Amino acid sequence: MRPAFSVLFLTTLIGAAQGLFIALFACELLAAESLPSSFFVGGSILVLIMSVLGGISSVFHLGHPERAWRAMTMWRTSWLAREGIALPAFMASVFAYGVSHWLGWGHTLAVGTFAIVIAITLFVCTAMIYGAIKVLKEWAHPMTIVNFIVLGCASGMTLAAAYASFTAPEIAGVLAQAAFWLTILGLITRGVSLWRNATLRPTSTLQTAIGIRHPHIVQKAQGSMGGSYNTREFFHGKSPAFVRGVLLTLILGAFVLPLVLVLMLPLLAFIIQYLGLLAERWYFFAEAQHPQNLYYQGKS
């Protein structure tokens, strides 16, 4: 599959925002008395900024952005519609959480719990947009949801450690350690899905597609001289060497380098990890082999 950059930006940025909020709420549960309300207000503002930027980026891959609101009307059957509802709900709950801390209201735990539920719901909705596509076996697996949640929480926790290093140094080390272990967990879960997808065997072949059992069938042309929607959107068009380079980049950027840096330089660790997650999300799309590529990917 060939992803639009806005999709990569959307899914990684709101994932980090959700992870950051989960880290903020964990701080309130474990160390609320030692932290000023400004820590939670500033963190909520950062979550909102990232969520808004992610939401804005979502319209850039739409053919008719002015009709985007119509997608929400299909919430009964569409995970995309559910995501479109869950994202504003998450932003509204985070806003209420930040305002509650700013004004000193006493129900921040209740508001934060509600926001956590919405954050998890948003993770599931975003992941199921892809996990619900049964024809793409690389996506149609529980590990899709697991990786969206774990990688979002890992990057959000790394950002929380960076944020705390400037606003609450007394807890920055604990957050950095949490980010370290979440990144290791992300390396394990993403490694499992990479291994699984690399060992998948397609259920359809050129032989089954055309009903000929000859073992050596070579496609010479797709039947037309130029490209089409099928050749542009269902295949990334990059060379195998480029794809292997992206794989190496995501392993180093999303996991290895952040593990080395997060305990010492959490801000640099987050920047590198986020860039690595952009590579990871591109690879997530690239490794999905649509059956139609049996025909359209090969062209003279």
C-alpha positions as CSV (number, residue, x, y, z in Angstrom):
1,M,0.0,0.0,0.0
2,R,1.1,3.6,-0.6
3,P,0.3,5.9,2.3
4,A,-0.2,9.7,2.2
5,F,2.2,11.5,4.5
6,S,-0.7,13.1,6.2
7,V,-1.9,9.7,7.4
8,L,1.6,8.9,8.8
9,F,1.6,12.3,10.6
10,L,-1.9,11.9,11.9
11,T,-1.5,8.4,13.4
12,T,1.9,8.9,15.0
13,L,1.2,12.4,16.3
14,I,-2.2,11.7,18.0
15,G,-0.7,8.4,19.2
16,A,2.0,10.3,21.0
17,A,-0.5,12.8,22.3
18,Q,-2.6,9.9,23.8
19,G,0.5,8.4,25.3
20,L,1.5,11.7,26.8
21,F,-1.9,12.1,28.4
22,I,-1.8,8.6,29.8
23,A,1.6,9.5,31.3
24,L,0.2,12.7,32.8
25,F,-2.7,10.9,34.4
26,A,-0.3,8.2,35.8
27,C,1.7,11.0,37.4
28,E,-1.5,12.4,39.0
29,L,-2.3,8.9,40.4
30,L,1.2,8.3,41.8
31,A,2.6,11.7,42.6
32,A,-0.2,14.3,42.5
33,E,0.7,15.9,45.9
34,S,4.3,16.6,44.9
35,L,3.4,18.2,41.5
36,P,2.0,21.7,40.8
37,S,-1.2,22.1,38.9
38,S,0.8,23.9,36.2
39,F,2.5,20.6,35.3
40,F,-0.9,19.1,34.4
41,V,-2.2,22.3,32.7
42,G,0.9,22.6,30.5
43,G,0.9,18.9,29.7
44,S,-2.8,19.1,28.7
45,I,-2.0,22.1,26.4
46,L,0.8,20.1,24.7
47,V,-1.6,17.1,24.2
48,L,-4.2,19.4,22.7
49,I,-1.7,21.1,20.3
50,M,-0.5,17.7,19.1
51,S,-4.1,16.4,18.7
52,V,-5.2,19.5,16.8
53,L,-2.2,19.3,14.5
54,G,-3.0,15.6,13.9
55,G,-6.6,16.4,13.2
56,I,-5.7,19.1,10.8
57,S,-3.4,16.8,8.9
58,S,-6.2,14.3,8.4
59,V,-7.9,16.5,5.8
60,F,-5.0,16.7,3.5
61,H,-5.5,13.2,2.1
62,L,-9.2,13.7,1.5
63,G,-10.4,14.4,-2.0
64,H,-13.2,16.6,-0.7
65,P,-12.3,17.9,2.8
66,E,-15.5,19.9,3.0
67,R,-17.4,16.6,3.1
68,A,-15.4,15.1,5.9
69,W,-18.1,15.7,8.5
70,R,-20.3,13.2,6.6
71,A,-18.0,10.4,7.5
72,M,-19.1,10.6,11.1
73,T,-22.6,9.7,10.2
74,M,-21.5,6.2,9.4
75,W,-20.4,5.4,12.9
76,R,-22.5,2.2,13.1
77,T,-20.4,0.5,10.5
78,S,-17.2,2.5,9.9
79,W,-14.1,2.6,12.2
80,L,-13.1,5.7,10.4
81,A,-16.3,7.4,11.5
82,R,-15.8,6.2,15.0
83,E,-12.2,7.7,15.0
84,G,-13.7,10.9,13.7
85,I,-16.0,11.0,16.8
86,A,-13.4,9.7,19.3
87,L,-10.7,12.3,18.4
88,P,-12.8,15.4,19.2
89,A,-14.2,13.6,22.3
90,F,-10.6,13.0,23.4
91,M,-9.6,16.6,22.9
92,A,-12.7,17.8,24.7
93,S,-12.0,15.6,27.7
94,V,-8.3,16.7,27.8
95,F,-9.4,20.3,27.7
96,A,-11.8,19.7,30.6
97,Y,-9.0,17.9,32.5
98,G,-6.6,20.9,32.0
99,V,-9.3,23.4,33.0
100,S,-10.1,21.4,36.1
101,H,-6.4,21.6,37.2
102,W,-6.2,25.3,36.3
103,L,-9.2,26.2,38.3
104,G,-8.4,23.9,41.2
105,W,-11.6,21.8,40.9
106,G,-11.6,18.6,42.9
107,H,-12.9,16.2,40.3
108,T,-9.7,15.9,38.1
109,L,-9.5,12.1,38.7
110,A,-13.0,11.5,37.4
111,V,-12.4,13.7,34.3
112,G,-9.0,12.1,33.8
113,T,-10.4,8.6,34.0
114,F,-13.0,9.5,31.4
115,A,-10.3,10.9,29.1
116,I,-8.2,7.7,29.6
117,V,-11.2,5.6,28.4
118,I,-11.6,7.8,25.4
119,A,-7.9,7.6,24.6
120,I,-8.0,3.8,24.6
121,T,-11.1,3.9,22.5
122,L,-9.4,6.2,20.0
123,F,-6.4,3.9,19.8
124,V,-8.7,1.0,19.0
125,C,-10.7,3.0,16.4
126,T,-7.5,4.1,14.6
127,A,-6.0,0.6,14.6
128,M,-9.2,-1.0,13.5
129,I,-9.5,1.2,10.4
130,Y,-6.7,-1.1,9.1
131,G,-7.2,-4.2,11.3
132,A,-10.8,-4.6,10.0
133,I,-9.6,-5.0,6.4
134,K,-9.7,-8.8,6.2
135,V,-8.2,-9.0,2.7
136,L,-4.9,-7.6,4.0
137,K,-3.6,-10.3,6.2
138,E,-0.7,-8.2,7.4
139,W,-3.2,-5.9,9.1
140,A,-6.0,-8.2,10.0
141,H,-4.5,-9.4,13.3
142,P,-4.7,-8.4,17.0
143,M,-1.1,-7.2,16.9
144,T,-2.2,-4.2,14.9
145,I,-4.2,-2.9,17.9
146,V,-1.4,-3.9,20.3
147,N,1.3,-2.0,18.3
148,F,-0.8,1.1,17.9
149,I,-1.3,1.3,21.7
150,V,2.2,0.2,22.8
151,L,4.0,2.5,20.3
152,G,1.8,5.4,21.1
153,C,2.3,5.0,24.8
154,A,6.1,4.5,24.4
155,S,6.5,7.7,22.4
156,G,4.1,9.6,24.7
157,M,6.0,8.5,27.8
158,T,9.3,9.6,26.1
159,L,7.8,13.0,25.5
160,A,6.5,13.1,29.1
161,A,10.0,12.5,30.3
162,A,11.3,15.3,28.1
163,Y,8.5,17.6,29.3
164,A,9.1,16.7,33.0
165,S,12.9,17.4,32.6
166,F,11.9,21.1,32.2
167,T,8.9,21.4,34.4
168,A,9.2,18.7,37.1
169,P,12.8,17.3,37.2
170,E,12.0,15.2,40.3
171,I,9.9,12.8,38.3
172,A,11.7,13.0,35.0
173,G,13.9,10.0,35.8
174,V,10.9,7.8,36.7
175,L,9.2,8.7,33.5
176,A,12.4,8.1,31.5
177,Q,12.6,4.6,33.0
178,A,9.0,3.9,32.1
179,A,9.6,5.1,28.5
180,F,12.7,2.8,28.4
181,W,10.6,-0.3,29.3
182,L,7.7,0.7,27.1
183,T,10.1,1.1,24.2
184,I,11.5,-2.4,24.8
185,L,7.9,-3.7,24.9
186,G,7.3,-1.9,21.6
187,L,10.4,-3.5,20.1
188,I,9.1,-6.9,21.1
189,T,5.5,-6.4,19.9
190,R,6.5,-4.8,16.6
191,G,9.2,-7.5,16.2
192,V,6.5,-10.1,16.5
193,S,4.3,-8.5,13.8
194,L,7.3,-8.0,11.5
195,W,8.2,-11.7,11.8
196,R,4.6,-12.8,11.3
197,N,4.2,-10.6,8.2
198,A,7.5,-11.7,6.7
199,T,6.4,-15.4,7.0
200,L,2.9,-15.0,5.6
201,R,2.1,-16.9,2.5
202,P,-0.4,-15.4,0.0
203,T,-3.7,-17.4,-0.5
204,S,-3.9,-16.1,-4.1
205,T,-1.4,-16.6,-6.8
206,L,-1.2,-15.9,-10.5
207,Q,-2.1,-19.5,-11.0
208,T,-5.3,-19.4,-8.9
209,A,-6.2,-16.0,-10.3
210,I,-6.4,-17.2,-13.9
211,G,-7.1,-20.9,-13.3
212,I,-3.9,-22.2,-14.9
213,R,-1.8,-24.6,-12.9
214,H,1.5,-24.2,-14.8
215,P,4.3,-23.5,-12.3
216,H,6.0,-20.8,-14.4
217,I,3.7,-17.9,-15.3
218,V,5.3,-14.5,-16.0
219,Q,3.3,-11.4,-16.4
220,K,4.6,-9.2,-19.2
221,A,2.1,-6.3,-19.1
222,Q,-1.0,-5.2,-17.2
223,G,-3.0,-4.5,-20.4
224,S,-2.3,-0.7,-20.6
225,M,0.6,1.5,-21.3
226,G,0.4,4.0,-18.4
227,G,-0.3,3.9,-14.7
228,S,-3.7,4.0,-13.0
229,Y,-5.3,4.4,-9.6
230,N,-4.5,0.7,-8.9
231,T,-0.8,1.1,-9.7
232,R,-0.4,4.3,-7.7
233,E,-2.4,3.7,-4.6
234,F,-2.1,0.0,-3.8
235,F,1.7,-0.3,-4.2
236,H,4.3,2.1,-2.8
237,G,6.5,2.0,-5.9
238,K,9.8,1.9,-4.0
239,S,12.7,-0.5,-4.7
240,P,13.4,-3.4,-2.3
241,A,16.6,-1.7,-1.2
242,F,14.6,1.4,-0.2
243,V,12.1,-0.7,1.8
244,R,15.0,-2.5,3.6
245,G,16.4,1.0,4.4
246,V,13.2,2.0,5.9
247,L,13.1,-1.2,8.0
248,L,16.6,-0.4,9.3
249,T,15.6,3.2,10.0
250,L,12.5,2.2,12.0
251,I,14.5,-0.3,14.1
252,L,17.2,2.2,14.9
253,G,15.1,5.3,15.1
254,A,12.0,4.0,16.9
255,F,13.7,1.6,19.3
256,V,17.5,1.3,19.5
257,L,18.5,5.0,19.6
258,P,15.7,6.1,22.0
259,L,16.7,3.2,24.4
260,V,20.3,4.6,24.4
261,L,19.2,8.3,24.8
262,V,16.0,8.4,26.9
263,L,17.7,8.1,30.3
264,M,20.1,11.0,29.5
265,L,18.6,13.2,26.8
266,P,14.8,12.5,26.7
267,L,14.0,15.4,24.4
268,L,16.5,14.2,21.7
269,A,15.2,10.6,22.3
270,F,11.7,11.7,21.6
271,I,12.6,13.6,18.4
272,I,14.5,10.6,17.1
273,Q,11.8,8.2,18.2
274,Y,9.1,10.2,16.5
275,L,11.0,10.3,13.2
276,G,11.6,6.5,13.6
277,L,7.8,6.0,14.1
278,L,7.1,7.9,10.9
279,A,9.4,5.3,9.2
280,E,7.6,2.5,11.1
281,R,4.2,3.7,10.0
282,W,5.3,4.0,6.4
283,Y,6.6,0.4,6.6
284,F,3.3,-0.6,8.2
285,F,1.6,0.4,5.0
286,A,4.3,-0.8,2.7
287,E,4.3,-4.4,4.1
288,A,0.6,-4.8,3.4
289,Q,0.4,-6.7,0.1
290,H,-2.9,-6.1,-1.6
291,P,-4.0,-9.1,-3.7
292,Q,-4.7,-6.9,-6.7
293,N,-0.9,-6.3,-6.9
294,L,-0.7,-9.8,-8.4
295,Y,-2.0,-8.2,-11.6
296,Y,-1.4,-4.4,-11.4
297,Q,2.0,-4.3,-9.7
298,G,3.6,-6.0,-12.7
299,K,3.7,-3.8,-15.8
300,S,5.9,-3.5,-18.8
